[in-house]
Amino acid sequence: MDRAIRATVAQHGRRITKLRDMIEHTDREMNTLQEGEAHLLALSREGSVFEIGSSTLGVEELREVVALLYEVGVSVIHALPSPSENAELNPRPQC
């Protein structure tokens, strides 16, 4: 995979992971939330940012990440050997 794509995926992945961890572990983080911070995943008043606690992720950024992951997935699938190529590489033993 292209180095730039890997770097972009990793960068977005860290932000998404932080948000996911906050969602998953809200019960443990409840005592650290400040007044006014979302206690559950919420969309900002402007509708442009997902937020929970101090973690945020822009709706546009999430759209970009999903599109990028789709493109990467398609590239990986196209790079796989076809079933006929796979059969040639790993012939079944004759009985």
Buried (B, 14 or more C-beta within 10 A) or exposed (E): EEEEEEEBBEEBEEBBEBBBEBBEEBEEBEEEBEEEBBEEBEEEEEEEBBBBBEBBBBBEBBEEBEEBBEEBEEEEEEEEEEEEEEEEEEEEEEE
